[in-house]
Amino acid sequence: QVQLVESGGGLVQDGGSLRLSCAVPGILFSSDRLGWYRQAPGRARELVASITIGGITNYADSVKGRFTISRDGANQRMYLQMDSVKPEDTAVYYCNLNRDWIDHWGQGTQVTVSS
């Protein structure tokens, strides 16, 4: 059973910063892909950023240059540093592990950006 636990969401002002954290399994495989997704009310869940075990990152165009995904293997954590946030970043953010083409999800954490 893969368990993912997010933390760090909350209320932040337009232009502010927030860091999300996700506790990930202690054992990861070279083919695993970690990522952050988000889902706003009435919209489909979308990829925000992803990172391979080798450290290759990928970002949605809407967050490039503002968000940074990283991983701390020693502490079994993945992070999403969110800078220059905008009201349109408001959503529930989910931690994701894709292993053998199967998606595993955390419970989600709410991020609300006030204008």
C-alpha positions in Angstrom: 0.0 0.0 0.0 1.5 3.3 -1.1 0.8 6.1 1.3 1.3 9.8 0.4 0.6 12.6 2.9 0.5 16.2 1.9 0.9 19.2 4.2 1.5 22.9 3.9 -1.6 24.2 2.3 -3.5 27.3 3.5 -4.5 30.9 2.7 -1.9 33.1 1.0 -2.2 36.6 -0.6 -1.8 37.3 -4.3 2.0 37.5 -5.0 2.9 35.6 -1.9 4.7 32.2 -1.4 3.8 28.9 0.0 5.6 25.5 0.2 3.8 22.2 0.0 5.3 19.0 1.4 4.5 15.4 0.7 5.7 12.4 2.7 6.6 9.7 0.1 7.6 6.0 0.5 11.0 5.2 1.8 11.7 2.9 -1.1 11.4 4.4 -4.6 12.3 2.7 -7.9 14.1 4.3 -10.9 11.0 4.1 -13.0 8.8 5.9 -10.4 7.6 9.4 -11.2 6.5 11.9 -8.5 4.3 14.8 -9.1 1.9 17.5 -7.9 -1.5 17.9 -9.4 -4.3 20.3 -8.6 -8.0 20.5 -9.0 -10.1 23.7 -8.9 -13.9 23.7 -8.4 -15.6 22.6 -11.6 -12.4 21.8 -13.4 -10.5 18.6 -14.2 -7.5 17.6 -12.2 -4.3 18.8 -13.9 -0.6 18.2 -13.7 1.3 21.1 -12.0 4.8 19.6 -12.0 6.6 16.3 -12.0 10.0 14.9 -11.1 11.7 11.7 -11.9 13.9 9.8 -9.5 16.8 11.0 -11.5 15.8 14.6 -11.0 14.3 15.5 -14.3 11.5 18.0 -13.9 8.5 19.1 -15.9 6.1 22.0 -15.3 2.8 23.1 -16.6 3.1 26.3 -18.7 0.9 28.1 -16.2 3.4 27.7 -13.4 6.8 27.8 -15.1 9.1 30.3 -13.5 6.9 30.5 -10.4 6.8 27.0 -8.9 9.7 24.6 -8.2 9.4 20.9 -7.5 12.1 19.1 -5.6 12.7 15.9 -3.7 14.6 15.1 -0.5 15.5 11.4 -0.6 17.1 11.4 2.8 13.9 12.7 4.4 11.5 10.9 2.1 9.8 14.1 1.1 8.8 15.9 -2.0 8.1 19.7 -2.1 6.4 22.2 -4.2 7.7 25.8 -3.7 5.0 28.2 -4.9 6.1 31.8 -5.5 4.3 34.7 -7.0 1.0 32.9 -6.5 -2.1 34.1 -8.3 -5.8 33.7 -7.5 -6.0 31.2 -10.4 -3.7 28.9 -8.4 -6.5 28.3 -5.9 -7.2 24.6 -5.9 -6.8 21.4 -3.9 -3.3 20.2 -4.5 -2.5 16.4 -4.6 0.7 14.5 -4.3 1.1 11.7 -6.9 3.3 8.7 -7.3 3.1 6.9 -10.7 4.5 3.4 -10.4 4.2 0.8 -13.1 1.5 3.0 -14.8 -0.6 3.1 -11.7 -1.4 6.4 -10.0 -1.3 6.7 -6.2 -2.7 9.8 -4.6 -2.5 11.7 -1.3 -5.6 13.1 0.4 -5.0 16.6 -1.0 -4.4 20.0 0.6 -6.3 23.2 -0.1 -4.5 26.2 -1.3 -6.4 29.5 -1.5 -4.9 32.7 -3.0 -6.7 35.9 -2.0 -6.7 38.9 -4.3 
